[in-house]
Amino acid sequence: MKSLQPDANAEHLLRRLEWTVIRRLDGLLQGDYRTLLRGTGLDLADLREYQHHDDVRHIDWNVTARLSSPHVRVFTEDREMAAWFLLDLSPSVDFGSGEQAKRQVSAGFVAVLARLLTRHGNRVGAVLYGSGVDTLIPARSGRRHVLHLLHSLLVRPQAAESGGTRLHELLLSAASTVRRRSTVFVVSDFISEPGWEKPLAQLARRHEVVAVRLLDPLELELPDLGLVPIRDAETGEQLLVDTSDAGFRRRFARIAAQREADLRAALTRAGVDTLELSTADDLTDAILRFTELRKRRTRQGAAGLPGHLRMAA
C-alpha cells in the first residue's frame, strides 16, 4: 500500500480525530466550549463605581476594599480570542512504552483543541521547541490552518540530543511573541533544566495559562523485566539496570513520586491550571477532565463572592 504524503497524513489524522474524539465531545459537552477558553476576551480599560446593571464578575475586590465602595473593571471588547500552543518537542517527548509516544499524544491534543477552538471563531498559533525555539506559527483560524499546524508537527524530525531541555527558553520566547492576552497551553513533559518556574509564573500574570503535562506510566513505576538498557533521550547516556531488583524498583518509584510532588507544587505556585495527559489516556476523557476542572475553578471563584452577589454570578 502506498504511504500517505505528509499533507495527506495531516488530513487523515484530523479527519480520524473529528470522527472519534470531536464528535463525542460535541455530544458530551453539548455545545459548552466556553470552558476551553476561560475569560471574556476583553482588555481592561478603566475602573468605575459599581452600578445596578453591572456584571458582578467584573468587580475589582482589591479596589473595592481600598475605597470602601464597590468598583468594577471596565473593558474594551476583543471579539477574537486567541489560543497559543507552546510545544516542547525535545527528545524526551519521543518516549512511549505503549502504542504511542508522548509526541503523538501531544499532536492529538493540539489537533483536537485547535479544531474545537477554530470552529467557534477563535484563532490558534504555536511556538515549537526542539533543541531550541525554532518555529513560530502565527495565530489564525479555520480548518486549513489547523491542518497546516498539524502538518508542521507530523513532518518534523525527532530532535537531536541536545544535552538537556531548556524550557525557560520556550516560555521567554512566548512572552515576547504573544502580546495580546490569550489562552496559552504549555504542552511539555517538563523534563527540563531548572529555571522555568519564574518565566511560567510571569506568563500566567498576563495570560490564561494551562500546563498540559505529558507523561508515560513507565516514568512512574518500573515493572520486573530483568536486565534492561535505559537511555537518556536528552543526553544519550545509557545504563544497564536490573529491574528484577525489588529494592531498585522501590527506590525508582520513590524518586519518581517525589519528582511528581515537586512538579505539581511548582505548577501550583506558578498559578496555572494543569492537565496531566498520559500515553495510556483516552483523549476524550482527558479533555472532559480538563473542562470539568475549568468549571470547578469557575464555581470556586464565584464561591468567594459575598452571598447576595454569588446568587447573581
C-alpha positions as CSV (number, residue, x, y, z in Angstrom):
1,M,0.0,0.0,0.0
2,K,1.4,3.4,-1.0
3,S,2.3,5.5,2.1
4,L,0.4,8.8,2.7
5,Q,2.1,12.0,1.8
6,P,2.7,14.5,4.7
7,D,-0.3,16.7,3.8
8,A,-2.5,13.6,3.5
9,N,-1.2,12.4,6.8
10,A,-2.4,15.6,8.5
11,E,-5.8,15.4,6.8
12,H,-6.1,11.7,7.6
13,L,-5.2,12.3,11.3
14,L,-7.5,15.3,11.7
15,R,-10.4,13.5,10.0
16,R,-10.0,10.5,12.3
17,L,-9.9,12.7,15.4
18,E,-13.0,14.6,14.1
19,W,-14.9,11.3,14.0
20,T,-13.5,9.5,17.1
21,V,-13.0,12.4,19.5
22,I,-14.6,15.7,18.4
23,R,-18.0,14.1,17.6
24,R,-18.0,12.5,21.1
25,L,-17.1,15.8,22.7
26,D,-19.9,17.6,20.7
27,G,-22.4,15.3,22.3
28,L,-20.9,15.3,25.8
29,L,-20.2,19.0,26.1
30,Q,-23.5,19.9,24.4
31,G,-22.0,23.0,22.8
32,D,-20.5,24.4,26.0
33,Y,-17.0,25.2,24.8
34,R,-16.6,28.3,26.9
35,T,-14.5,26.4,29.5
36,L,-11.8,25.7,26.9
37,L,-11.1,29.4,26.6
38,R,-11.9,30.8,30.0
39,G,-12.1,34.5,30.2
40,T,-14.2,37.2,28.5
41,G,-11.9,38.2,25.6
42,L,-11.7,41.7,26.9
43,D,-8.9,44.2,27.6
44,L,-9.0,46.3,30.8
45,A,-9.7,49.9,30.0
46,D,-10.8,51.6,33.3
47,L,-12.3,51.3,36.7
48,R,-15.5,52.9,38.0
49,E,-18.1,52.6,40.7
50,Y,-20.5,49.6,40.6
51,Q,-23.9,50.3,39.1
52,H,-27.1,48.1,39.4
53,H,-26.8,46.6,35.9
54,D,-23.1,45.7,36.1
55,D,-21.8,42.1,35.9
56,V,-20.7,41.3,39.4
57,R,-17.9,39.1,38.0
58,H,-16.2,42.4,36.9
59,I,-15.9,43.7,40.5
60,D,-12.4,44.5,41.4
61,W,-12.2,43.4,45.1
62,N,-8.9,45.0,45.8
63,V,-10.0,48.4,44.7
64,T,-13.4,47.9,46.4
65,A,-11.7,47.2,49.8
66,R,-9.4,50.1,49.4
67,L,-12.1,52.7,48.5
68,S,-14.8,51.1,50.7
69,S,-17.3,51.1,47.8
70,P,-17.8,48.5,45.0
71,H,-15.8,49.3,41.9
72,V,-15.9,47.3,38.6
73,R,-13.4,46.8,35.8
74,V,-14.4,48.4,32.5
75,F,-13.3,46.5,29.4
76,T,-13.0,47.2,25.7
77,E,-14.2,44.2,23.8
78,D,-11.8,42.0,21.8
79,R,-14.2,39.7,19.8
80,E,-11.4,37.4,18.6
81,M,-9.8,35.3,21.2
82,A,-6.6,33.6,20.6
83,A,-5.1,30.4,21.9
84,W,-1.4,29.5,21.7
85,F,0.3,26.1,21.9
86,L,3.8,26.2,23.3
87,L,5.1,22.8,22.2
88,D,8.0,21.1,23.8
89,L,9.3,18.7,21.1
90,S,12.6,17.9,22.7
91,P,14.0,14.3,22.6
92,S,12.3,13.1,25.8
93,V,8.8,13.5,24.3
94,D,9.6,10.8,21.7
95,F,9.4,8.2,24.5
96,G,6.5,5.9,24.9
97,S,6.2,2.5,26.5
98,G,3.0,1.5,24.8
99,E,1.3,2.1,21.4
100,Q,2.0,5.8,21.3
101,A,4.8,8.2,22.3
102,K,4.3,11.4,24.2
103,R,4.8,13.3,20.9
104,Q,1.8,11.5,19.3
105,V,-0.3,12.3,22.4
106,S,0.8,16.0,22.1
107,A,-0.2,16.1,18.4
108,G,-3.6,14.6,19.0
109,F,-4.3,17.0,21.8
110,V,-3.3,20.0,19.8
111,A,-5.3,18.9,16.7
112,V,-8.5,18.4,18.8
113,L,-8.2,21.6,20.8
114,A,-7.2,23.7,17.8
115,R,-10.1,22.3,15.7
116,L,-12.7,22.8,18.5
117,L,-11.5,26.4,19.0
118,T,-11.3,27.5,15.4
119,R,-14.7,26.1,14.7
120,H,-16.0,28.6,17.1
121,G,-14.3,31.6,15.5
122,N,-11.1,31.7,17.7
123,R,-7.6,31.8,16.4
124,V,-4.8,29.4,17.3
125,G,-1.0,29.7,16.9
126,A,2.0,27.8,18.1
127,V,5.6,28.1,19.1
128,L,7.7,25.0,18.7
129,Y,10.8,24.0,20.6
130,G,13.2,21.2,19.7
131,S,16.8,21.8,20.8
132,G,15.8,25.4,20.9
133,V,12.9,27.6,19.8
134,D,12.8,27.2,16.0
135,T,9.3,27.6,14.6
136,L,6.6,30.2,15.0
137,I,3.1,29.6,13.5
138,P,1.1,32.8,13.7
139,A,-2.4,32.7,15.2
140,R,-5.1,32.2,12.6
141,S,-8.5,30.5,12.3
142,G,-10.0,27.8,10.0
143,R,-9.6,24.2,9.3
144,R,-6.8,24.7,6.7
145,H,-4.8,26.5,9.4
146,V,-5.3,23.6,11.8
147,L,-4.1,21.2,9.0
148,H,-1.0,23.5,8.5
149,L,-0.2,23.3,12.2
150,L,-0.7,19.6,12.3
151,H,1.4,19.1,9.2
152,S,4.2,21.1,10.8
153,L,4.2,18.6,13.7
154,L,4.0,15.4,11.6
155,V,6.8,16.2,9.2
156,R,9.1,17.4,11.9
157,P,12.1,15.1,12.5
158,Q,12.9,13.9,16.0
159,A,15.1,16.4,17.9
160,A,18.8,15.6,18.2
161,E,20.3,15.0,21.6
162,S,21.0,18.5,23.0
163,G,22.3,17.9,26.5
164,G,19.0,18.8,28.1
165,T,15.8,20.8,27.5
166,R,15.8,24.4,28.5
167,L,12.1,25.0,28.8
168,H,12.6,28.6,30.1
169,E,13.7,29.5,26.5
170,L,10.3,28.5,25.1
171,L,8.4,30.4,27.8
172,L,10.5,33.5,27.4
173,S,10.1,33.4,23.7
174,A,6.3,33.2,24.1
175,A,6.3,36.1,26.5
176,S,7.8,38.3,23.8
177,T,5.8,36.8,20.9
178,V,2.3,36.6,22.4
179,R,1.4,40.3,23.0
180,R,-2.3,40.2,23.4
181,R,-4.0,38.4,26.3
182,S,-4.6,34.8,25.2
183,T,-5.1,31.3,26.5
184,V,-1.7,29.6,26.4
185,F,-1.3,25.8,26.5
186,V,2.2,24.8,27.5
187,V,2.4,21.2,26.2
188,S,5.5,19.5,27.7
189,D,6.7,16.6,29.9
190,F,8.5,19.2,32.0
191,I,11.7,17.2,31.9
192,S,13.9,20.2,31.8
193,E,16.8,22.1,33.2
194,P,15.8,24.3,36.2
195,G,14.8,27.9,35.7
196,W,11.3,27.5,34.0
197,E,9.2,28.2,37.1
198,K,9.6,32.0,37.1
199,P,9.0,32.6,33.4
200,L,5.9,30.4,33.6
201,A,4.6,32.4,36.5
202,Q,5.3,35.6,34.7
203,L,3.5,34.3,31.6
204,A,0.5,33.4,33.8
205,R,0.2,37.0,35.1
206,R,-0.5,38.2,31.6
207,H,-2.3,35.2,30.0
208,E,-4.6,32.4,30.9
209,V,-2.0,29.5,31.1
210,V,-2.7,25.8,31.1
211,A,0.2,23.3,31.7
212,V,-0.5,20.2,29.7
213,R,1.9,17.7,31.3
214,L,2.8,14.7,29.1
215,L,3.8,11.5,30.9
216,D,4.2,7.8,30.4
217,P,3.3,5.2,33.0
218,L,6.8,3.7,32.8
219,E,8.2,7.0,34.1
220,L,6.4,6.5,37.4
221,E,6.9,2.8,38.1
222,L,9.1,0.1,36.6
223,P,7.9,-3.5,36.1
224,D,10.1,-6.5,36.7
225,L,11.7,-7.0,33.2
226,G,15.1,-8.3,34.3
227,L,18.2,-6.5,32.9
228,V,17.1,-3.6,30.8
229,P,19.2,-1.0,28.9
230,I,17.9,2.5,29.6
231,R,18.9,5.5,27.5
232,D,18.6,9.2,28.4
233,A,16.8,10.7,25.4
234,E,18.1,14.2,26.2
235,T,21.8,13.4,26.6
236,G,22.3,9.9,25.0
237,E,23.7,8.4,28.2
238,Q,23.0,4.7,28.6
239,L,22.7,2.5,31.7
240,L,22.0,-1.2,32.2
241,V,19.6,-1.6,35.2
242,D,18.3,-4.7,36.9
243,T,14.6,-4.2,37.2
244,S,14.2,-7.6,38.9
245,D,15.8,-6.0,42.0
246,A,12.8,-5.1,44.1
247,G,14.8,-2.6,46.1
248,F,15.8,-0.8,42.9
249,R,12.2,-0.6,41.8
250,R,11.1,0.8,45.1
251,R,13.8,3.5,45.0
252,F,12.8,4.3,41.4
253,A,9.2,4.7,42.4
254,R,10.1,6.8,45.5
255,I,12.2,9.2,43.4
256,A,9.5,9.4,40.7
257,A,6.8,10.1,43.3
258,Q,9.0,12.9,44.8
259,R,9.5,14.4,41.4
260,E,5.8,14.3,40.7
261,A,5.1,16.1,44.0
262,D,7.7,18.7,43.3
263,L,6.4,19.3,39.8
264,R,2.8,19.7,40.9
265,A,3.8,22.1,43.6
266,A,5.8,24.1,41.1
267,L,2.9,24.4,38.7
268,T,0.6,25.4,41.6
269,R,3.0,28.1,42.7
270,A,3.1,29.4,39.1
271,G,-0.7,29.8,39.3
272,V,-1.6,27.7,36.3
273,D,-4.2,25.1,35.6
274,T,-2.8,21.6,34.9
275,L,-3.9,18.8,32.7
276,E,-1.9,15.5,33.0
277,L,-2.0,13.7,29.7
278,S,-0.7,10.1,29.8
279,T,0.3,8.0,26.8
280,A,-2.2,5.5,28.2
281,D,-5.1,8.0,28.4
282,D,-8.2,8.2,26.3
283,L,-8.0,11.7,24.7
284,T,-11.8,12.3,25.0
285,D,-11.7,11.5,28.8
286,A,-8.7,13.8,29.3
287,I,-10.4,16.8,27.6
288,L,-13.5,16.2,29.6
289,R,-11.4,16.2,32.8
290,F,-9.9,19.5,31.7
291,T,-13.3,21.1,31.1
292,E,-14.6,19.8,34.4
293,L,-11.5,21.4,36.1
294,R,-12.3,24.7,34.5
295,K,-15.9,24.6,35.5
296,R,-14.9,23.7,39.1
297,R,-12.5,26.7,39.2
298,T,-15.2,29.0,38.0
299,R,-17.6,27.8,40.7
300,Q,-14.8,28.2,43.3
301,G,-14.3,31.7,42.1
302,A,-18.0,32.5,42.5
303,A,-18.0,30.9,46.0
304,G,-15.6,33.6,47.1
305,L,-18.2,36.4,46.4
306,P,-20.5,37.7,49.1
307,G,-23.7,35.8,49.4
308,H,-26.1,38.3,47.6
309,L,-23.6,38.7,44.8
310,R,-22.8,34.9,44.5
311,M,-26.5,34.4,43.7
312,A,-26.2,36.8,40.7
313,A,-22.9,35.4,39.4
